[in-house]
Amino acid sequence: MILKYLKPRDWACILACGVLIAAQAWLDLRIPEYMTAVTEAVVSGLPPSEVYDVGVDMLICAFLSICASLSAGFMAAMASVSLCRTLRQLQFDKVGSFTPEDLGHFTIDSLIIRGTNDVSQIQRFFAMALQTIMRTPILTVWALVKISGAQWEWTAVTAGGAVAMAVSMAVIITMSRPYYRRVPRLTDAINRRALEHFTGLRTIRAYNAERFQQEAFEKASDDMMENCIVMWKWSSLLPAVSFGISNLLLVAIYWVGAVLLSSSAPEDQVTLFSQMIVFSSYATLMLGSFVRLAFMIQFSNRAMESMRRIGEVLDHEPSIPDGSFDGDGTDPGTVEFDHVSFKYPGTDRYVLRDVSFKVPRGSSLAVTGPTGSGKSTLVALLLRRYLPTEGEIRVDGVDIREYRRSALNERIGYVPQRSTMLSGTVRENVSYGSTAEARSDDDVRWALRVSMADFVEGLPQGLDSDVLEEGRNLSGGQRQRLAIARAVCKDAGIIVLDDPFSALDYATDKGLREAMASELEGRTKVMVSQRIGSVMDSDRILVLDEGEAVGYGTHAELSEGCDRYRQMLSLQKGASQ
């Protein structure tokens, strides 16, 4: 799962890491030989200078081993960091192609964790696993070759210690595995509660629901704590058992060595003693490699779960496949719904039923109706967030299914119902997206003038004034006008406005509509609004009621021939008196 995301540069780092680890293993296995030489030199009564020379060679070998280890660690870190950068970027790009239906498979908090914490888990595991997987077999094979001619008693003791360590590690890893795999899901739950608390803080305070939120968060935190306590109870046994077995093995090797020394001839004792030192060193190196391998296997449970979750995102096929058309349409500037019906995935109720209309180039269409009549769904279909269950939707005379996502978005300037502001300056928020580089400050000021955003001139730094995250330093009406200016500045042939005047007073509403009518002549406009005063000047008005088109025409025609429109008009006139 991981290797397929590696780039050529990553493979080069892995190759270099393998060469350095092989060099380190060879140097580590040379050190016991120097220890044997020092022991024999001391026991044989050789001059101190010869002992000193051997000791210097051993220090040089140890220093080179450290350098090789550090270099191998650096290469492993480079490969793991590059891999995780790739995983983050792939997830970011993939989520950008998701529709609301696709996002229904994942929650926002879970996607955040998958792109941050899960990737970090893989980064830590991959750097450790890369070195351990390469080092363990190399060190083990070379060490076995080195001690193949030693006494069988030592070999038997070492084999028994290895079996005991393997069994104990298998038990510990098996028992802790389920708890490691629960961590990502429990982390999602904590993040979900925290995100709800931060984004809904005003509502929570308004309803004095702090205690309820606190209890919900504590429940998620307690579940994580209880899982981690059991997980670390088992995990803490791993170093204790492994080091305990290693120490007992050394004691057993020395005990067997003492028995062998006591029963051997005096002239053979020096050689036997040297073999015991070398054997114990090699056995310690092998068991140390197995311990690191056991830690890696234990952490692999968490990393494998993280990789599985990331793979779910990367392997998920968008519910709306991207088209291939990005040329010019046969009927530029037009929007057409041809007998469109729609029901949300997983439901049987139609939200829109047999809706048809065509908006010619340069004209305006207003969509109105009571709450829940399907107005915002119509906009979502036009933007290809969903595909119609029946019928066709055409933009510039081309079925929206055929467009590339980027090509369709280039043709439409969109103002959402909830204005979205990004942290940056006013200029960056208005001149935004793929057309930003082609827009000058004069274009930005023109868009602000059209959208009645004259308040920008009164800001201390004008276009360079800061906009905080989500526009927290702006009022609702100011954010809405900047969102309209952004769509105007894009200079798209079609402008879609989803209830754009809800936060504006009637005077600003009227002035903005008049400015758009005069300044945006030639552009096609589709606007959703419940205000009759906001839609009455449109070329055509579509009235929806429970998903069906119950009226279509001008304000005068609907005032005479559409009962639902007359009812809305009467209610709004009464409310304004």
N, C-alpha and C positions, 0 to 999 in steps of 0.2 A: 504493500500500500504506500509505503514511504518512498521507495527507490524510484518510482516512476515520476516523481516530481523533482528529481535531482537534475541540475543543469551540468553542462560539460565542465564548468569551473569547479563545481562541487565534486565531481568525480576526480578531477586533478588533485584537489585537497585530500580526498580519501586515499588516493594512490600514494601521495606523499606521506600521509599519516601511517599507512601500512608499512612503508619502507622504514620510517623512523621507529615504529614499534618493533619491527624485526631487529633493528640495530640495538634498541634498548634491551630487548630480551637477550640478545647475544652478550651484551655487556654485563647484564645482571647475572648471567650464568657463568661469566668469567670470574666474578668476584669470589665465589667459593674456591675456585682453583688457586687464586692468590692466597686465600686463607690457608689452604693446605700447604702451599709453599712456605708461608711464614711459620706455620706450626712446625714443619719439618726442619726449617732452618734454625729455629730456636732450640728444638729438642736435640738436633745434631751438633749444636754448639758452634755454628758458623759465625764468622765475624759480624758485628753489628751493622757494618756498611752494607753487606749483602741483604740482611733483613730490612734495612732502611730502603734499599733499592726496590725490593719487592713491595714494600708498603707504599712507596711513591707511585709505583705502577698501579696498585690497587686503588689509590686515591684518584688517579687520573681516570681510571676506568669508571669509578663511581661518579665523577664529575661529568664525564661524557654521557653516562646513563641519565643523569639529571637533565642535561641539555636536550638529549633525545626525547625524554619524557615531556619536557616543557614544549618543545617544538611540535611533538605529536598532538599534545593537548590544544595548541594554538590552531593547528590544521583542522582538528576535529571541531573546534569551536567555530572556525570560519565556515566549514561545511554546514554545521547545524544552524548557524545564524542565517546563511543564505537560503537554506531549505525553508526555514520558518518565514522569511520574508516572502518567498514564493507562495507559501500556503496562505499567508494573510492577504496577499494581492489577489490570488485566485478566488478566495472567498469573497473579497470586496467586489470584484468584478461580477462574480456569479450572483450575489445578492442583488446587485444593480439591475439584473435582467429579470428578477422575480416579479410576478404579479401579486395582487392581494391574495389570490387563491394559493399561490406558492408559499407566501408568507404564513398562510394558515397551517402549513405543515410544521413551521418553527415559530416560536415566540421571539419577540425582539430581544428580550433579555438573554435567551438561549443563544441567539446568533452573536450577541456581543461576547458572551463567554467563549463560544467556539472560535471566535476570531482573535481572542486575547489570551485567556488563561489556558485553553486547550493547546494553542500553538506553543505557549511557553513550556508546557509539560513535555511536548514533543522535542523542543529544543534541548531541554536538560537531559532527556532520556537519550536522544540521538548522539549527543556529544559523549556521554558515558558509554553507551552501547558500542559505538564505533571503536573505541579503544579496547574495551573488554573483549568483544567478539574476536578481534584480531590478536590480542595479546595472549588470551588463555590457551588456544590450541598450540601456538608457536612455543610458548613457554613450557607447556606440559610435555609436548613431544621431545623437545630438546632436553628437558630435565630427565625424562625417562631414559633417553639415550645415554645421558651422563651417568646414571646410577644403575644401568642395566647389569653391570658386573659386580654389584655390591652383594653383601650377605643376604640370603633369602629371608632371615629373621626380620631384618629391617624392612624389607619389601612387604612382608606379610603384615607387619604392624602398620605401615603406611597405607596399605590397601584397606585394612580394617578401619583406620581413621577416615579414609575417603568415603567408605561406605556409610559410616556413622554420620558424617557430615551431609552426604547426599540425602539420606533418609530424613534427617532432622530438618534440612532446608526444604525438602519437598512437602513435609507436613506443614511447616510454617507458611510457605508460599500458598499452598492450597487453602488453608484456613483464612488467610488475610485477603485473598483475591476478591471475594464478593464485596468486601468493604471498600477496597480501592475502586471498584467499578461503580459504586454508588456515589462517589464523591462528585463527579460532574453533574449528575441530576440534582443532588442536594445543593450544589453551588448555584445551579439555575434557579432553584426555589428561593434562595437567599437574595439573589440578584433581582428576581421578580418582585419580591416584597419591597426591597429598597427602591427600585425604580417606581413602583406604584406610590410609595411614600413621597418621593421627591417631586414627581410630576403632578401628584394630586394634593399637594400640601395645602393649598388654599381651601379646597373642598373639605379636607380632613379637619382643618381648624374651624371651618364654618359650622361643622356638625359635631364638634367636640369629640371626634372619633380617634383622638391620639391613642387612647388606651387600647382600643380595638386593633389599630395598626401595630402597636407595640407588641401585643400578645401574638399577633400573626407572625411578626418578625422573630419574636423569641421562639415560637414553635419551630420555624425553619432553622434557626440557629441551634436550637437544642437537638434537632434531628441530626444536624451536621456534627455537633459535638459528640453525641452518643456514638455515631458511626466511627468518628475519628479515634475516640478512646479505645474502642475494641480493635480498630485497625492497628493502632500503635502499640497496643498490648501484644499483639502477635508480632508486629514488626520489631519491637524491642528485643524479642527473643533471638532474632537472627544474629546480631553481633555477639551477644553473650554466648550463645551456643557455639558459634563458629570459632571465636577466640578461645573458648573453653576447650573445644576439641583440638585446636591447634596446640595449645599448651600441653594438654594431656599426651598428644602425639610426641611432642619433643621429649617429655619425661619418659615415655615408653621407649623412644629411640635411645636415649642416654642409658636407660636401665638395661636394655638389651645389649648396648655397647659395653656397659660395665661387666655384664656376665661374660661376654665374648672376650673382653680384655683379660679377665681373671683366669680364663681357661686357655689362653694362647701363650705361645712361647715369647720370652722377653724380646727377641729380635724382631717379632712380628707386631709388637704392640704399638710401635710408632706409626707404622703403616695403617693398622686397624683404627687407631685413634684419629688419624687424618681422614680416613674414609668416613668415620662417624661424623666428624665436623661437616664434611662436604655433603653427606647424605641428609643431615638435619637441615642444612641450608637449602638444598634442593627441595626437600619435602615442604619446608616453610613457604618457599616461593610458589610451589604448586597449589598448596592449600590456600594461600593468599589470593591466587588467581581464581580459585573456585569460589571464595568468599565474595570477591567482586562480581563474579558471574551471578551468584545468588542474589546479590543486591540489585543487579540489573534486571534479572527475571522478575523480582518483586515489583520494581518500579515499572516494569513493562505492562503490568496490569492496568495501571493508570494511563500510561501512554497509549496502549492499544485502544482503550475506551475513548480517549481523546481523538485518536486518529479515526476511529469509527464514526465519531460525531462529525468530524471535519469532512470525512468521505461522504456522509449523508448530504451535506450541503453541496459539495463539488459534483457529486454524481446525480443530483436531483435535476431532472429534465423540466424546464419551464413549461407550464401548462399552455402557454401561447408560444409556439415556435416562431422564431424570427423569420421574416420574409426576405426576399432578395431584391425587391424593386426599390430603386433610389433615383429614378429618372423623373422626367416631367410627365404630369398627368394629361389626360385627354380633355379635361374640363377644369382648368386651373381656378382655384379660389372657391370651389363649390363644396358643399357638405350635403350628403343625401342619406337618408334612412329609407330603406326599401323593405317594407313589411317586416320590421324588426320586432322580435319577441325575445324575452330574456327571463331566465330564472337562475338564481344563484346556485352554485354547485352544492349538491347534497339536499336540495329542497325540491318540492313539487309545485310550489306556487309561483306563478308568473309575476314578476315585478313590472315588466313592460309587456304589452300584448299588441301586436300588429300595428306598430307605429310607423308612419310613412310621412316624409316631407322632404323638400329640397330647398336649400338656401343658395340662391344664385350669387355669383361673385359680386362683392361690394355691397350686398344687402345685409340686413340684420334680422335675426330671429330671436325672439324672447320666449323662454319656456317658463310657464308658471303653473301653479296648482297648489292644492293644500299639502300639508306635511304628509310625507309617506306616499306621495303620488308617483314617484319614480324619477323626479327631476335630476337628482345627483347621479342616479344610476345611468341615465341617458348620457350625461357628461363622461362618466367612467367608461362607457362603451365607446364613445367617440374617441377617447384617448387610448383605446385598446388595452385598458386594464383588465377587461374581460372581453370575450368574444360573444356575439349574439347567439342565442340558442337557435333562433330561426331568422332568416332574412339576411340582408347585406347592408353594410355601412360603407359608403364611398367618400373619399376625400380626393379632390381634384379629379374625380371620375374614376378612381382606382380603389378597389376593395382594400380596406385597411389590413386584411390578412396578408396581402402581398408585399406590404412595405417592410423595409428594414426599420427597426425601432427608431434608430437615430434619424432616418429620413422622414418618418411620420412626425417626430417631435420637432424637426426643423420647420415644418409647415404650420405649426400651431403655437401661438402664444397663449399661455394658460395662467389664469388667476384662480387659485384654489379658494374654497370656502373659508378655510382657516389659513390666514396669511403666514407664510414661513419666512422668517428673517434669519440671515446667517451672520455670524460674528465677522466683523470687518468694517469697512467704511460704507457711506451712502452710495458712493460711486460703484463700489464692488457689488453691492446688492442690486443696483438698478442695471448696470452693464454687466450681465452675468451669463455664463454659459459659453457655447461654442462661437457665438457672434461677438463676444466681448471685445476682442482685439480690433474688430472693425468699427467699433463705436467710439466717437470722440466725446469730449466733455460737452460740446454743443448738442450732440444727440441725447446725452443724459439729461441736460437741462430742458430740452424740448419735451422729453418723455415726462419729466417732473411737472412741467407746465400743463401738459395734456391731462395728467392725472390729478391736477389741483393740489399737488404736494408743495405748495408755496412755503410751507413751514421750514423747508430745508434752507432757504435763504436766510432765515433768522438763526440758524445754528451757528455756533462759534466758528467752526472750520468749514462750513458749507458742505461741499461734496466730500471732503475729507473727514467729516465728523464720524465718530465711531458709532457703530451699531452693536450693541451687546448681543450675546447669544439669545436667540429667539426674540430679539427686539425688545428686551426687558426695559430699555430706557425710552421706549416709544409707546404712545397710546394705541388703542385698537384701531382707531381711524387712521392714524399716521402709518401704521404697519400696512393697512389695507391699501392706502394710496401708493405706498412704495411698491407693493406687489403689483398693482395695476401699471405703474410706471415701468416695472421690469418687463411685463408682457408687451407694452407699447414699444419699448426700446429694442426689443428683439426684432421688430420689423418683419414679423411673419405675416403671411397672406391671410391667415385665419386667426381670430382671437376668440378664445373661449373663456367666459367669465362665470364662475359658479358662485352666485349670490355675492357679488363684489361690493354691494353698497350697504350691507347689513349694519356696519358700524359707523355709517355716515349719517349726518343730519340731512333733512330734505333739501336744504339750500345747496349744500355741497353735492348731494346726489344729482340735482338738476344741473348745476354748473358742469359737473364732470361729464354727464351725458351729452350736453351741448358741445363741450370741447371735443369729445371723442367723435361725435357726428361730423364736425367740421374738419378736424385735423386728420382723422383716419378714414377719410373718404376713399373708397376703392378697396378697403379691406372688408372681408366677411366677418361678421360678428355674431356669435351665439352666446346668449346671456340667460342665466337662470336667476329668477328672483320671485319672491312672493309679493313684493310691492307692485300694485297695479300702476302706481305713479312712475315706477322705474321702467316698466315695460311698454307703456301705452304709446310711446313714440317709435317703437320698432316697426320695421316694414311688415313683419308677420309675427303673430303671437300663437304659440302652441299651448293649449290648455290640457293638462294631464289630470286625470282623476282615477285613482286606484289602478294606475298603470296603463290606462287607455286614453287615447287622444279623443277628448270630447269637444274640442273646439280648435279651429285653425283659421286665422284671418287677421284683419286689422282690428284696432281697438274699436272702431265704430261698428264693424261687422259683428264682432263678438258681443258688444254691448246690446246688440239687437237680437242676436240669434243663439247665444250660448248661455244656458241657465246657470251653469257653474261659474262662469266668468262674471255674470251679473251679480251673483250671490257674493263673490269675493269683493267685487267693486262696492256693493252696498255695505258690507261689513266694514271695509276699510274706511269708507266715507263716514260711517257712524262712529268708528273708533277715533277718527281725527277731529270730530266735533266736540 
